Amino acid sequence: MAHSMIEAFEQVALIEDLSDFGFKAGDVGTVVDVTPNGKQLTLEFFNFLGETVAVISVRPEQVRRVEQNEVMHARPVESA
């Protein structure tokens, strides 16, 4: 999958757990920044009230685009 095409403000899903932050594969975040070289993405994770839960930097290979035929899943997460 070509990761270089992910842009700011896209929603992406983690493809691996980020245990240090309490996030799991499948959790959805919004890309809020992409480094100029494309090697780092900053994701913002929100709760269903629209409040920021965490802002985390990841590598593009740790995420994938969210597809139209997918649904969101709810689970509690500790605020980072």
mmJSON file of the N, C-alpha and C atoms, coordinates in Angstrom:
{"data_MODEL":{"atom_site":{
"group_PDB":["ATOM","ATOM","ATOM","ATOM","ATOM","ATOM","ATOM","ATOM","ATOM","ATOM","ATOM","ATOM","ATOM","ATOM","ATOM","ATOM","ATOM","ATOM","ATOM","ATOM","ATOM","ATOM","ATOM","ATOM","ATOM","ATOM","ATOM","ATOM","ATOM","ATOM","ATOM","ATOM","ATOM","ATOM","ATOM","ATOM","ATOM","ATOM","ATOM","ATOM","ATOM","ATOM","ATOM","ATOM","ATOM","ATOM","ATOM","ATOM","ATOM","ATOM","ATOM","ATOM","ATOM","ATOM","ATOM","ATOM","ATOM","ATOM","ATOM","ATOM","ATOM","ATOM","ATOM","ATOM","ATOM","ATOM","ATOM","ATOM","ATOM","ATOM","ATOM","ATOM","ATOM","ATOM","ATOM","ATOM","ATOM","ATOM","ATOM","ATOM","ATOM","ATOM","ATOM","ATOM","ATOM","ATOM","ATOM","ATOM","ATOM","ATOM","ATOM","ATOM","ATOM","ATOM","ATOM","ATOM","ATOM","ATOM","ATOM","ATOM","ATOM","ATOM","ATOM","ATOM","ATOM","ATOM","ATOM","ATOM","ATOM","ATOM","ATOM","ATOM","ATOM","ATOM","ATOM","ATOM","ATOM","ATOM","ATOM","ATOM","ATOM","ATOM","ATOM","ATOM","ATOM","ATOM","ATOM","ATOM","ATOM","ATOM","ATOM","ATOM","ATOM","ATOM","ATOM","ATOM","ATOM","ATOM","ATOM","ATOM","ATOM","ATOM","ATOM","ATOM","ATOM","ATOM","ATOM","ATOM","ATOM","ATOM","ATOM","ATOM","ATOM","ATOM","ATOM","ATOM","ATOM","ATOM","ATOM","ATOM","ATOM","ATOM","ATOM","ATOM","ATOM","ATOM","ATOM","ATOM","ATOM","ATOM","ATOM","ATOM","ATOM","ATOM","ATOM","ATOM","ATOM","ATOM","ATOM","ATOM","ATOM","ATOM","ATOM","ATOM","ATOM","ATOM","ATOM","ATOM","ATOM","ATOM","ATOM","ATOM","ATOM","ATOM","ATOM","ATOM","ATOM","ATOM","ATOM","ATOM","ATOM","ATOM","ATOM","ATOM","ATOM","ATOM","ATOM","ATOM","ATOM","ATOM","ATOM","ATOM","ATOM","ATOM","ATOM","ATOM","ATOM","ATOM","ATOM","ATOM","ATOM","ATOM","ATOM","ATOM","ATOM","ATOM","ATOM","ATOM","ATOM","ATOM","ATOM","ATOM","ATOM","ATOM","ATOM","ATOM","ATOM","ATOM","ATOM","ATOM"],
"id":[1,2,3,4,5,6,7,8,9,10,11,12,13,14,15,16,17,18,19,20,21,22,23,24,25,26,27,28,29,30,31,32,33,34,35,36,37,38,39,40,41,42,43,44,45,46,47,48,49,50,51,52,53,54,55,56,57,58,59,60,61,62,63,64,65,66,67,68,69,70,71,72,73,74,75,76,77,78,79,80,81,82,83,84,85,86,87,88,89,90,91,92,93,94,95,96,97,98,99,100,101,102,103,104,105,106,107,108,109,110,111,112,113,114,115,116,117,118,119,120,121,122,123,124,125,126,127,128,129,130,131,132,133,134,135,136,137,138,139,140,141,142,143,144,145,146,147,148,149,150,151,152,153,154,155,156,157,158,159,160,161,162,163,164,165,166,167,168,169,170,171,172,173,174,175,176,177,178,179,180,181,182,183,184,185,186,187,188,189,190,191,192,193,194,195,196,197,198,199,200,201,202,203,204,205,206,207,208,209,210,211,212,213,214,215,216,217,218,219,220,221,222,223,224,225,226,227,228,229,230,231,232,233,234,235,236,237,238,239,240],
"type_symbol":["N","C","C","N","C","C","N","C","C","N","C","C","N","C","C","N","C","C","N","C","C","N","C","C","N","C","C","N","C","C","N","C","C","N","C","C","N","C","C","N","C","C","N","C","C","N","C","C","N","C","C","N","C","C","N","C","C","N","C","C","N","C","C","N","C","C","N","C","C","N","C","C","N","C","C","N","C","C","N","C","C","N","C","C","N","C","C","N","C","C","N","C","C","N","C","C","N","C","C","N","C","C","N","C","C","N","C","C","N","C","C","N","C","C","N","C","C","N","C","C","N","C","C","N","C","C","N","C","C","N","C","C","N","C","C","N","C","C","N","C","C","N","C","C","N","C","C","N","C","C","N","C","C","N","C","C","N","C","C","N","C","C","N","C","C","N","C","C","N","C","C","N","C","C","N","C","C","N","C","C","N","C","C","N","C","C","N","C","C","N","C","C","N","C","C","N","C","C","N","C","C","N","C","C","N","C","C","N","C","C","N","C","C","N","C","C","N","C","C","N","C","C","N","C","C","N","C","C","N","C","C","N","C","C","N","C","C","N","C","C"],
"label_atom_id":["N","CA","C","N","CA","C","N","CA","C","N","CA","C","N","CA","C","N","CA","C","N","CA","C","N","CA","C","N","CA","C","N","CA","C","N","CA","C","N","CA","C","N","CA","C","N","CA","C","N","CA","C","N","CA","C","N","CA","C","N","CA","C","N","CA","C","N","CA","C","N","CA","C","N","CA","C","N","CA","C","N","CA","C","N","CA","C","N","CA","C","N","CA","C","N","CA","C","N","CA","C","N","CA","C","N","CA","C","N","CA","C","N","CA","C","N","CA","C","N","CA","C","N","CA","C","N","CA","C","N","CA","C","N","CA","C","N","CA","C","N","CA","C","N","CA","C","N","CA","C","N","CA","C","N","CA","C","N","CA","C","N","CA","C","N","CA","C","N","CA","C","N","CA","C","N","CA","C","N","CA","C","N","CA","C","N","CA","C","N","CA","C","N","CA","C","N","CA","C","N","CA","C","N","CA","C","N","CA","C","N","CA","C","N","CA","C","N","CA","C","N","CA","C","N","CA","C","N","CA","C","N","CA","C","N","CA","C","N","CA","C","N","CA","C","N","CA","C","N","CA","C","N","CA","C","N","CA","C","N","CA","C","N","CA","C","N","CA","C","N","CA","C","N","CA","C","N","CA","C"],
"label_alt_id":[null,null,null,null,null,null,null,null,null,null,null,null,null,null,null,null,null,null,null,null,null,null,null,null,null,null,null,null,null,null,null,null,null,null,null,null,null,null,null,null,null,null,null,null,null,null,null,null,null,null,null,null,null,null,null,null,null,null,null,null,null,null,null,null,null,null,null,null,null,null,null,null,null,null,null,null,null,null,null,null,null,null,null,null,null,null,null,null,null,null,null,null,null,null,null,null,null,null,null,null,null,null,null,null,null,null,null,null,null,null,null,null,null,null,null,null,null,null,null,null,null,null,null,null,null,null,null,null,null,null,null,null,null,null,null,null,null,null,null,null,null,null,null,null,null,null,null,null,null,null,null,null,null,null,null,null,null,null,null,null,null,null,null,null,null,null,null,null,null,null,null,null,null,null,null,null,null,null,null,null,null,null,null,null,null,null,null,null,null,null,null,null,null,null,null,null,null,null,null,null,null,null,null,null,null,null,null,null,null,null,null,null,null,null,null,null,null,null,null,null,null,null,null,null,null,null,null,null,null,null,null,null,null,null,null,null,null,null,null,null],
"label_comp_id":["MET","MET","MET","ALA","ALA","ALA","HIS","HIS","HIS","SER","SER","SER","MET","MET","MET","ILE","ILE","ILE","GLU","GLU","GLU","ALA","ALA","ALA","PHE","PHE","PHE","GLU","GLU","GLU","GLN","GLN","GLN","VAL","VAL","VAL","ALA","ALA","ALA","LEU","LEU","LEU","ILE","ILE","ILE","GLU","GLU","GLU","ASP","ASP","ASP","LEU","LEU","LEU","SER","SER","SER","ASP","ASP","ASP","PHE","PHE","PHE","GLY","GLY","GLY","PHE","PHE","PHE","LYS","LYS","LYS","ALA","ALA","ALA","GLY","GLY","GLY","ASP","ASP","ASP","VAL","VAL","VAL","GLY","GLY","GLY","THR","THR","THR","VAL","VAL","VAL","VAL","VAL","VAL","ASP","ASP","ASP","VAL","VAL","VAL","THR","THR","THR","PRO","PRO","PRO","ASN","ASN","ASN","GLY","GLY","GLY","LYS","LYS","LYS","GLN","GLN","GLN","LEU","LEU","LEU","THR","THR","THR","LEU","LEU","LEU","GLU","GLU","GLU","PHE","PHE","PHE","PHE","PHE","PHE","ASN","ASN","ASN","PHE","PHE","PHE","LEU","LEU","LEU","GLY","GLY","GLY","GLU","GLU","GLU","THR","THR","THR","VAL","VAL","VAL","ALA","ALA","ALA","VAL","VAL","VAL","ILE","ILE","ILE","SER","SER","SER","VAL","VAL","VAL","ARG","ARG","ARG","PRO","PRO","PRO","GLU","GLU","GLU","GLN","GLN","GLN","VAL","VAL","VAL","ARG","ARG","ARG","ARG","ARG","ARG","VAL","VAL","VAL","GLU","GLU","GLU","GLN","GLN","GLN","ASN","ASN","ASN","GLU","GLU","GLU","VAL","VAL","VAL","MET","MET","MET","HIS","HIS","HIS","ALA","ALA","ALA","ARG","ARG","ARG","PRO","PRO","PRO","VAL","VAL","VAL","GLU","GLU","GLU","SER","SER","SER","ALA","ALA","ALA"],
"label_asym_id":["A","A","A","A","A","A","A","A","A","A","A","A","A","A","A","A","A","A","A","A","A","A","A","A","A","A","A","A","A","A","A","A","A","A","A","A","A","A","A","A","A","A","A","A","A","A","A","A","A","A","A","A","A","A","A","A","A","A","A","A","A","A","A","A","A","A","A","A","A","A","A","A","A","A","A","A","A","A","A","A","A","A","A","A","A","A","A","A","A","A","A","A","A","A","A","A","A","A","A","A","A","A","A","A","A","A","A","A","A","A","A","A","A","A","A","A","A","A","A","A","A","A","A","A","A","A","A","A","A","A","A","A","A","A","A","A","A","A","A","A","A","A","A","A","A","A","A","A","A","A","A","A","A","A","A","A","A","A","A","A","A","A","A","A","A","A","A","A","A","A","A","A","A","A","A","A","A","A","A","A","A","A","A","A","A","A","A","A","A","A","A","A","A","A","A","A","A","A","A","A","A","A","A","A","A","A","A","A","A","A","A","A","A","A","A","A","A","A","A","A","A","A","A","A","A","A","A","A","A","A","A","A","A","A","A","A","A","A","A","A"],
"label_entity_id":["1","1","1","1","1","1","1","1","1","1","1","1","1","1","1","1","1","1","1","1","1","1","1","1","1","1","1","1","1","1","1","1","1","1","1","1","1","1","1","1","1","1","1","1","1","1","1","1","1","1","1","1","1","1","1","1","1","1","1","1","1","1","1","1","1","1","1","1","1","1","1","1","1","1","1","1","1","1","1","1","1","1","1","1","1","1","1","1","1","1","1","1","1","1","1","1","1","1","1","1","1","1","1","1","1","1","1","1","1","1","1","1","1","1","1","1","1","1","1","1","1","1","1","1","1","1","1","1","1","1","1","1","1","1","1","1","1","1","1","1","1","1","1","1","1","1","1","1","1","1","1","1","1","1","1","1","1","1","1","1","1","1","1","1","1","1","1","1","1","1","1","1","1","1","1","1","1","1","1","1","1","1","1","1","1","1","1","1","1","1","1","1","1","1","1","1","1","1","1","1","1","1","1","1","1","1","1","1","1","1","1","1","1","1","1","1","1","1","1","1","1","1","1","1","1","1","1","1","1","1","1","1","1","1","1","1","1","1","1","1"],
"label_seq_id":[1,1,1,2,2,2,3,3,3,4,4,4,5,5,5,6,6,6,7,7,7,8,8,8,9,9,9,10,10,10,11,11,11,12,12,12,13,13,13,14,14,14,15,15,15,16,16,16,17,17,17,18,18,18,19,19,19,20,20,20,21,21,21,22,22,22,23,23,23,24,24,24,25,25,25,26,26,26,27,27,27,28,28,28,29,29,29,30,30,30,31,31,31,32,32,32,33,33,33,34,34,34,35,35,35,36,36,36,37,37,37,38,38,38,39,39,39,40,40,40,41,41,41,42,42,42,43,43,43,44,44,44,45,45,45,46,46,46,47,47,47,48,48,48,49,49,49,50,50,50,51,51,51,52,52,52,53,53,53,54,54,54,55,55,55,56,56,56,57,57,57,58,58,58,59,59,59,60,60,60,61,61,61,62,62,62,63,63,63,64,64,64,65,65,65,66,66,66,67,67,67,68,68,68,69,69,69,70,70,70,71,71,71,72,72,72,73,73,73,74,74,74,75,75,75,76,76,76,77,77,77,78,78,78,79,79,79,80,80,80],
"pdbx_PDB_ins_code":[null,null,null,null,null,null,null,null,null,null,null,null,null,null,null,null,null,null,null,null,null,null,null,null,null,null,null,null,null,null,null,null,null,null,null,null,null,null,null,null,null,null,null,null,null,null,null,null,null,null,null,null,null,null,null,null,null,null,null,null,null,null,null,null,null,null,null,null,null,null,null,null,null,null,null,null,null,null,null,null,null,null,null,null,null,null,null,null,null,null,null,null,null,null,null,null,null,null,null,null,null,null,null,null,null,null,null,null,null,null,null,null,null,null,null,null,null,null,null,null,null,null,null,null,null,null,null,null,null,null,null,null,null,null,null,null,null,null,null,null,null,null,null,null,null,null,null,null,null,null,null,null,null,null,null,null,null,null,null,null,null,null,null,null,null,null,null,null,null,null,null,null,null,null,null,null,null,null,null,null,null,null,null,null,null,null,null,null,null,null,null,null,null,null,null,null,null,null,null,null,null,null,null,null,null,null,null,null,null,null,null,null,null,null,null,null,null,null,null,null,null,null,null,null,null,null,null,null,null,null,null,null,null,null,null,null,null,null,null,null],
"Cartn_x":[0.849,0.0,0.886,0.569,1.362,0.967,1.882,1.597,1.883,2.673,3.096,1.938,0.813,-0.324,-1.188,-0.925,-1.719,-1.442,-2.513,-2.379,-3.022,-2.725,-3.315,-4.834,-5.458,-6.905,-7.599,-6.838,-7.422,-7.588,-8.6,-8.735,-7.999,-7.247,-6.497,-6.719,-6.508,-6.61,-5.224,-4.949,-3.686,-3.695,-2.546,-2.463,-1.647,-1.211,-0.528,-0.874,-0.783,-1.036,0.058,-0.334,0.608,0.434,0.93,0.705,1.139,2.215,2.696,1.663,0.757,-0.245,-1.656,-1.817,-3.128,-4.002,-3.412,-4.188,-3.958,-4.981,-4.942,-5.11,-4.636,-4.854,-6.343,-6.665,-8.049,-8.558,-7.886,-8.293,-8.091,-9.022,-9.024,-8.56,-7.633,-7.152,-7.193,-7.04,-7.007,-5.581,-5.089,-3.75,-3.81,-3.007,-2.98,-1.679,-0.69,0.561,1.307,1.964,2.84,4.175,5.266,6.572,6.864,7.674,7.98,8.541,9.3,9.848,8.863,7.689,6.652,6.931,7.97,8.357,7.724,6.961,6.323,4.955,3.954,2.611,2.262,1.573,1.044,-0.451,-0.907,-2.319,-2.954,-4.19,-4.974,-6.13,-6.295,-7.377,-8.425,-9.684,-10.793,-11.739,-12.435,-13.54,-14.796,-15.932,-17.149,-17.766,-17.23,-17.669,-16.842,-15.843,-14.986,-13.824,-13.591,-12.479,-11.221,-10.092,-8.822,-8.458,-8.15,-7.691,-6.172,-5.565,-4.11,-3.662,-2.42,-1.75,-0.443,-0.273,0.834,1.484,2.805,3.529,3.737,3.509,3.681,4.377,4.861,5.41,4.255,4.321,3.238,2.917,3.912,3.647,2.89,2.618,1.851,0.354,-0.046,-1.456,-1.899,-3.199,-3.793,-4.992,-5.371,-6.572,-7.81,-8.773,-10.068,-10.92,-11.521,-12.337,-13.796,-14.546,-15.936,-16.841,-16.514,-17.397,-17.066,-16.252,-15.878,-16.724,-16.866,-17.593,-16.627,-16.971,-16.167,-16.593,-15.71,-15.949,-15.652,-16.478,-16.27,-15.634,-14.649,-14.041,-13.394,-13.313,-12.692,-11.18,-10.617,-9.174,-8.834,-7.763,-7.295,-6.744,-7.018,-6.455,-4.959,-4.238,-2.774,-2.289],
"Cartn_y":[-1.184,0.0,1.236,2.212,3.439,4.363,4.578,5.403,6.877,7.168,8.544,9.454,8.886,9.682,10.159,9.72,10.16,11.632,12.403,13.852,14.329,15.559,16.163,16.144,15.92,15.915,14.648,13.674,12.369,11.568,10.706,9.768,8.49,7.953,6.73,5.794,4.511,3.507,2.953,2.738,2.098,0.659,0.162,-1.244,-2.052,-1.366,-2.053,-1.349,-2.074,-1.488,-0.484,0.583,1.54,1.435,0.351,0.013,1.108,1.804,2.873,3.983,4.103,5.169,4.641,3.316,2.725,2.585,2.701,2.566,1.196,0.732,-0.595,-0.497,-1.52,-1.604,-1.435,-0.623,-0.347,0.972,1.525,2.828,3.874,4.817,5.814,7.166,7.767,9.103,9.977,11.264,12.233,12.735,12.718,13.23,14.753,15.312,16.768,17.379,16.539,17.049,15.917,16.262,15.34,16.055,15.398,16.039,16.223,17.232,17.477,16.262,15.414,14.219,13.054,13.236,12.208,11.019,11.094,9.946,9.939,10.967,11.043,11.705,11.115,11.682,12.005,13.102,13.402,13.137,12.259,11.903,12.499,12.952,13.401,12.425,11.943,11.022,11.761,11.61,12.289,11.28,11.712,10.899,11.3,10.672,10.947,12.299,13.011,14.381,15.402,14.905,15.783,16.343,15.817,16.278,15.489,16.161,15.494,14.554,13.316,12.321,12.257,12.324,12.236,12.762,13.219,13.603,12.82,11.989,11.035,11.054,10.984,10.862,9.387,9.042,7.664,7.685,6.527,6.357,5.993,6.373,6.064,4.577,3.716,2.269,1.724,2.556,2.127,2.378,2.994,3.331,2.942,2.962,2.758,3.688,3.94,4.755,4.033,4.817,4.274,4.177,3.027,2.805,3.163,3.461,3.881,2.814,1.543,0.473,0.007,0.767,0.404,1.178,0.605,1.279,1.555,2.565,2.865,1.951,1.762,0.91,1.736,1.605,2.389,1.522,2.104,1.467,2.566,2.377,3.405,3.443,4.644,4.849,5.898,5.637,6.636,7.836,9.027,10.226,10.246,10.559,10.587,11.88],
"Cartn_z":[0.0,0.0,0.0,-0.821,-0.894,0.249,1.167,2.324,2.059,1.057,0.815,0.427,0.085,-0.353,0.816,2.035,3.177,3.425,3.574,3.721,5.01,5.376,6.566,6.471,7.607,7.813,7.327,6.865,6.545,7.825,7.853,8.954,8.571,9.539,9.32,10.503,10.276,11.335,11.619,12.888,13.26,12.755,12.317,11.921,12.933,13.99,15.078,16.385,17.478,18.791,19.131,19.802,20.385,21.889,22.438,23.843,24.804,24.481,25.362,25.538,24.567,24.6,24.864,24.929,25.178,23.947,22.768,21.539,20.91,20.19,19.586,18.069,17.382,15.938,15.665,14.681,14.341,14.897,15.917,16.432,15.34,15.262,14.194,14.726,13.999,14.325,13.087,13.304,12.209,12.05,10.825,10.536,10.649,11.553,11.716,11.203,10.922,10.365,9.673,8.59,7.865,7.706,8.12,7.961,6.471,6.131,4.717,3.988,4.699,4.043,4.048,4.684,4.686,5.583,6.4,7.227,8.61,8.937,10.252,10.09,10.735,10.757,12.199,12.408,13.734,13.682,14.572,14.631,15.867,15.725,16.865,17.016,18.233,18.543,19.356,18.98,19.633,20.278,21.329,21.842,21.069,21.376,20.619,20.938,21.923,22.209,21.446,20.682,19.901,20.683,21.882,22.713,22.372,22.361,22.074,23.212,22.864,23.835,23.836,22.636,22.525,21.168,21.128,19.883,19.87,18.838,18.799,17.422,17.387,16.125,15.798,14.529,14.056,12.706,12.313,10.965,10.018,8.76,7.824,7.727,7.917,7.813,9.021,10.024,11.196,11.038,9.905,9.689,8.288,8.115,6.785,6.659,5.441,5.201,5.732,6.15,6.546,5.289,5.065,3.872,4.143,3.087,3.214,3.813,3.615,4.08,5.494,6.238,7.601,8.601,9.79,10.861,12.013,12.814,13.993,15.133,16.08,17.229,18.479,19.499,20.713,21.807,22.515,23.675,24.502,25.808,26.642,26.47,26.544,26.474,27.519,28.25,29.211,28.465,28.932,28.309,28.505,27.441,27.505,28.117],
"occupancy":[1.0,1.0,1.0,1.0,1.0,1.0,1.0,1.0,1.0,1.0,1.0,1.0,1.0,1.0,1.0,1.0,1.0,1.0,1.0,1.0,1.0,1.0,1.0,1.0,1.0,1.0,1.0,1.0,1.0,1.0,1.0,1.0,1.0,1.0,1.0,1.0,1.0,1.0,1.0,1.0,1.0,1.0,1.0,1.0,1.0,1.0,1.0,1.0,1.0,1.0,1.0,1.0,1.0,1.0,1.0,1.0,1.0,1.0,1.0,1.0,1.0,1.0,1.0,1.0,1.0,1.0,1.0,1.0,1.0,1.0,1.0,1.0,1.0,1.0,1.0,1.0,1.0,1.0,1.0,1.0,1.0,1.0,1.0,1.0,1.0,1.0,1.0,1.0,1.0,1.0,1.0,1.0,1.0,1.0,1.0,1.0,1.0,1.0,1.0,1.0,1.0,1.0,1.0,1.0,1.0,1.0,1.0,1.0,1.0,1.0,1.0,1.0,1.0,1.0,1.0,1.0,1.0,1.0,1.0,1.0,1.0,1.0,1.0,1.0,1.0,1.0,1.0,1.0,1.0,1.0,1.0,1.0,1.0,1.0,1.0,1.0,1.0,1.0,1.0,1.0,1.0,1.0,1.0,1.0,1.0,1.0,1.0,1.0,1.0,1.0,1.0,1.0,1.0,1.0,1.0,1.0,1.0,1.0,1.0,1.0,1.0,1.0,1.0,1.0,1.0,1.0,1.0,1.0,1.0,1.0,1.0,1.0,1.0,1.0,1.0,1.0,1.0,1.0,1.0,1.0,1.0,1.0,1.0,1.0,1.0,1.0,1.0,1.0,1.0,1.0,1.0,1.0,1.0,1.0,1.0,1.0,1.0,1.0,1.0,1.0,1.0,1.0,1.0,1.0,1.0,1.0,1.0,1.0,1.0,1.0,1.0,1.0,1.0,1.0,1.0,1.0,1.0,1.0,1.0,1.0,1.0,1.0,1.0,1.0,1.0,1.0,1.0,1.0,1.0,1.0,1.0,1.0,1.0,1.0,1.0,1.0,1.0,1.0,1.0,1.0],
"B_iso_or_equiv":[0.0,0.0,0.0,0.0,0.0,0.0,0.0,0.0,0.0,0.0,0.0,0.0,0.0,0.0,0.0,0.0,0.0,0.0,0.0,0.0,0.0,0.0,0.0,0.0,0.0,0.0,0.0,0.0,0.0,0.0,0.0,0.0,0.0,0.0,0.0,0.0,0.0,0.0,0.0,0.0,0.0,0.0,0.0,0.0,0.0,0.0,0.0,0.0,0.0,0.0,0.0,0.0,0.0,0.0,0.0,0.0,0.0,0.0,0.0,0.0,0.0,0.0,0.0,0.0,0.0,0.0,0.0,0.0,0.0,0.0,0.0,0.0,0.0,0.0,0.0,0.0,0.0,0.0,0.0,0.0,0.0,0.0,0.0,0.0,0.0,0.0,0.0,0.0,0.0,0.0,0.0,0.0,0.0,0.0,0.0,0.0,0.0,0.0,0.0,0.0,0.0,0.0,0.0,0.0,0.0,0.0,0.0,0.0,0.0,0.0,0.0,0.0,0.0,0.0,0.0,0.0,0.0,0.0,0.0,0.0,0.0,0.0,0.0,0.0,0.0,0.0,0.0,0.0,0.0,0.0,0.0,0.0,0.0,0.0,0.0,0.0,0.0,0.0,0.0,0.0,0.0,0.0,0.0,0.0,0.0,0.0,0.0,0.0,0.0,0.0,0.0,0.0,0.0,0.0,0.0,0.0,0.0,0.0,0.0,0.0,0.0,0.0,0.0,0.0,0.0,0.0,0.0,0.0,0.0,0.0,0.0,0.0,0.0,0.0,0.0,0.0,0.0,0.0,0.0,0.0,0.0,0.0,0.0,0.0,0.0,0.0,0.0,0.0,0.0,0.0,0.0,0.0,0.0,0.0,0.0,0.0,0.0,0.0,0.0,0.0,0.0,0.0,0.0,0.0,0.0,0.0,0.0,0.0,0.0,0.0,0.0,0.0,0.0,0.0,0.0,0.0,0.0,0.0,0.0,0.0,0.0,0.0,0.0,0.0,0.0,0.0,0.0,0.0,0.0,0.0,0.0,0.0,0.0,0.0,0.0,0.0,0.0,0.0,0.0,0.0],
"pdbx_formal_charge":[null,null,null,null,null,null,null,null,null,null,null,null,null,null,null,null,null,null,null,null,null,null,null,null,null,null,null,null,null,null,null,null,null,null,null,null,null,null,null,null,null,null,null,null,null,null,null,null,null,null,null,null,null,null,null,null,null,null,null,null,null,null,null,null,null,null,null,null,null,null,null,null,null,null,null,null,null,null,null,null,null,null,null,null,null,null,null,null,null,null,null,null,null,null,null,null,null,null,null,null,null,null,null,null,null,null,null,null,null,null,null,null,null,null,null,null,null,null,null,null,null,null,null,null,null,null,null,null,null,null,null,null,null,null,null,null,null,null,null,null,null,null,null,null,null,null,null,null,null,null,null,null,null,null,null,null,null,null,null,null,null,null,null,null,null,null,null,null,null,null,null,null,null,null,null,null,null,null,null,null,null,null,null,null,null,null,null,null,null,null,null,null,null,null,null,null,null,null,null,null,null,null,null,null,null,null,null,null,null,null,null,null,null,null,null,null,null,null,null,null,null,null,null,null,null,null,null,null,null,null,null,null,null,null,null,null,null,null,null,null],
"auth_seq_id":[1,1,1,2,2,2,3,3,3,4,4,4,5,5,5,6,6,6,7,7,7,8,8,8,9,9,9,10,10,10,11,11,11,12,12,12,13,13,13,14,14,14,15,15,15,16,16,16,17,17,17,18,18,18,19,19,19,20,20,20,21,21,21,22,22,22,23,23,23,24,24,24,25,25,25,26,26,26,27,27,27,28,28,28,29,29,29,30,30,30,31,31,31,32,32,32,33,33,33,34,34,34,35,35,35,36,36,36,37,37,37,38,38,38,39,39,39,40,40,40,41,41,41,42,42,42,43,43,43,44,44,44,45,45,45,46,46,46,47,47,47,48,48,48,49,49,49,50,50,50,51,51,51,52,52,52,53,53,53,54,54,54,55,55,55,56,56,56,57,57,57,58,58,58,59,59,59,60,60,60,61,61,61,62,62,62,63,63,63,64,64,64,65,65,65,66,66,66,67,67,67,68,68,68,69,69,69,70,70,70,71,71,71,72,72,72,73,73,73,74,74,74,75,75,75,76,76,76,77,77,77,78,78,78,79,79,79,80,80,80],
"auth_comp_id":["MET","MET","MET","ALA","ALA","ALA","HIS","HIS","HIS","SER","SER","SER","MET","MET","MET","ILE","ILE","ILE","GLU","GLU","GLU","ALA","ALA","ALA","PHE","PHE","PHE","GLU","GLU","GLU","GLN","GLN","GLN","VAL","VAL","VAL","ALA","ALA","ALA","LEU","LEU","LEU","ILE","ILE","ILE","GLU","GLU","GLU","ASP","ASP","ASP","LEU","LEU","LEU","SER","SER","SER","ASP","ASP","ASP","PHE","PHE","PHE","GLY","GLY","GLY","PHE","PHE","PHE","LYS","LYS","LYS","ALA","ALA","ALA","GLY","GLY","GLY","ASP","ASP","ASP","VAL","VAL","VAL","GLY","GLY","GLY","THR","THR","THR","VAL","VAL","VAL","VAL","VAL","VAL","ASP","ASP","ASP","VAL","VAL","VAL","THR","THR","THR","PRO","PRO","PRO","ASN","ASN","ASN","GLY","GLY","GLY","LYS","LYS","LYS","GLN","GLN","GLN","LEU","LEU","LEU","THR","THR","THR","LEU","LEU","LEU","GLU","GLU","GLU","PHE","PHE","PHE","PHE","PHE","PHE","ASN","ASN","ASN","PHE","PHE","PHE","LEU","LEU","LEU","GLY","GLY","GLY","GLU","GLU","GLU","THR","THR","THR","VAL","VAL","VAL","ALA","ALA","ALA","VAL","VAL","VAL","ILE","ILE","ILE","SER","SER","SER","VAL","VAL","VAL","ARG","ARG","ARG","PRO","PRO","PRO","GLU","GLU","GLU","GLN","GLN","GLN","VAL","VAL","VAL","ARG","ARG","ARG","ARG","ARG","ARG","VAL","VAL","VAL","GLU","GLU","GLU","GLN","GLN","GLN","ASN","ASN","ASN","GLU","GLU","GLU","VAL","VAL","VAL","MET","MET","MET","HIS","HIS","HIS","ALA","ALA","ALA","ARG","ARG","ARG","PRO","PRO","PRO","VAL","VAL","VAL","GLU","GLU","GLU","SER","SER","SER","ALA","ALA","ALA"],
"auth_asym_id":["A","A","A","A","A","A","A","A","A","A","A","A","A","A","A","A","A","A","A","A","A","A","A","A","A","A","A","A","A","A","A","A","A","A","A","A","A","A","A","A","A","A","A","A","A","A","A","A","A","A","A","A","A","A","A","A","A","A","A","A","A","A","A","A","A","A","A","A","A","A","A","A","A","A","A","A","A","A","A","A","A","A","A","A","A","A","A","A","A","A","A","A","A","A","A","A","A","A","A","A","A","A","A","A","A","A","A","A","A","A","A","A","A","A","A","A","A","A","A","A","A","A","A","A","A","A","A","A","A","A","A","A","A","A","A","A","A","A","A","A","A","A","A","A","A","A","A","A","A","A","A","A","A","A","A","A","A","A","A","A","A","A","A","A","A","A","A","A","A","A","A","A","A","A","A","A","A","A","A","A","A","A","A","A","A","A","A","A","A","A","A","A","A","A","A","A","A","A","A","A","A","A","A","A","A","A","A","A","A","A","A","A","A","A","A","A","A","A","A","A","A","A","A","A","A","A","A","A","A","A","A","A","A","A","A","A","A","A","A","A"],
"auth_atom_id":["N","CA","C","N","CA","C","N","CA","C","N","CA","C","N","CA","C","N","CA","C","N","CA","C","N","CA","C","N","CA","C","N","CA","C","N","CA","C","N","CA","C","N","CA","C","N","CA","C","N","CA","C","N","CA","C","N","CA","C","N","CA","C","N","CA","C","N","CA","C","N","CA","C","N","CA","C","N","CA","C","N","CA","C","N","CA","C","N","CA","C","N","CA","C","N","CA","C","N","CA","C","N","CA","C","N","CA","C","N","CA","C","N","CA","C","N","CA","C","N","CA","C","N","CA","C","N","CA","C","N","CA","C","N","CA","C","N","CA","C","N","CA","C","N","CA","C","N","CA","C","N","CA","C","N","CA","C","N","CA","C","N","CA","C","N","CA","C","N","CA","C","N","CA","C","N","CA","C","N","CA","C","N","CA","C","N","CA","C","N","CA","C","N","CA","C","N","CA","C","N","CA","C","N","CA","C","N","CA","C","N","CA","C","N","CA","C","N","CA","C","N","CA","C","N","CA","C","N","CA","C","N","CA","C","N","CA","C","N","CA","C","N","CA","C","N","CA","C","N","CA","C","N","CA","C","N","CA","C","N","CA","C","N","CA","C","N","CA","C","N","CA","C","N","CA","C","N","CA","C"],
"pdbx_PDB_model_num":[1,1,1,1,1,1,1,1,1,1,1,1,1,1,1,1,1,1,1,1,1,1,1,1,1,1,1,1,1,1,1,1,1,1,1,1,1,1,1,1,1,1,1,1,1,1,1,1,1,1,1,1,1,1,1,1,1,1,1,1,1,1,1,1,1,1,1,1,1,1,1,1,1,1,1,1,1,1,1,1,1,1,1,1,1,1,1,1,1,1,1,1,1,1,1,1,1,1,1,1,1,1,1,1,1,1,1,1,1,1,1,1,1,1,1,1,1,1,1,1,1,1,1,1,1,1,1,1,1,1,1,1,1,1,1,1,1,1,1,1,1,1,1,1,1,1,1,1,1,1,1,1,1,1,1,1,1,1,1,1,1,1,1,1,1,1,1,1,1,1,1,1,1,1,1,1,1,1,1,1,1,1,1,1,1,1,1,1,1,1,1,1,1,1,1,1,1,1,1,1,1,1,1,1,1,1,1,1,1,1,1,1,1,1,1,1,1,1,1,1,1,1,1,1,1,1,1,1,1,1,1,1,1,1,1,1,1,1,1,1]
}}}
